[in-house]
Amino acid sequence: MANFRTHLTVAVVASSAAAVAGFGVGLYGVSTAVFGAIIGTIGGLLPDIDLRTSRPAKKFFAIAELFLATLMAILYASHHVGTDAVINALAVWVAVFCFLKYVIFEIFHRVTVHRGMVHSVPYMAVFALLVVYGAYHGLKLTALVSWLFGGFLFIGSLVHLILDELYSVDVWGLKLKKSSGTAFKFFESNKPIAYAVLYAILGVLWIFAPEHETTWQALRQAMIDFPK
């Protein structure tokens, strides 16, 4: 299993390279490239959130709690005016922060195990689609940018899973370690019901996701124009 520094370094390099490539072919501007690289880097650390004591997990949840609480407070304040708006927005911030920290994330830690379902491709795809939903419906970004951000997260997470699998190979001894197959996976035979639910959630999220034809057309056009 690769350590935190390795995952962080590879995630930064891979996400930055993808962001620069998209910017180079005119797919998006500088701001989208920068945010894409950041989101991709987060995706590169995301699979290790199932290990409560890991540095990625601690940093991820701390950032998520602060970011989501602040975002909800800002959204509340933007739709309410008056003398009580600021106080109510602060109350929203505290409520969201505590709910995430002591309810949602606590439940998550109790029901997950390291190298379990979180270390799987469909689980990362669900996270990526949640980013698409959040960017499109929450931040009111375009469908193109929302899908790109989700794509960056997904690619970053795949880099993490692939890296873990590469580290499960004993190159010098030309043999597989016990951890082989526990990182990059689509299914676990001992969890059929859990994976059925996971794929059902993934399917529902895909069906009701923002339109994606614009994104595919933009990507195809970028690939066509790339040699030019």
Secondary structure, 3 states (H helix, E strand, C coil): CCCHHHHHHHHHHHHHHHHHHHHHCCCCCHHHHHHHHHHHHHHHHHHHHHCCCCHHHHHHHHHHHHHHHHHHHHHHHHCCCCCCHHHHHHHHHHHHHHHHHHHHHHHHHHHCCCCCCCCCHHHHHHHHHHHHHHHHHHCCCCHHHHHHHHHHHHHHHHHHHHHHHHHCEECCCCEECCCCCCCCCCCCCCCHHHHHHHHHHHHHHHHCCCCCHHHHHHHHHHHHHCCC
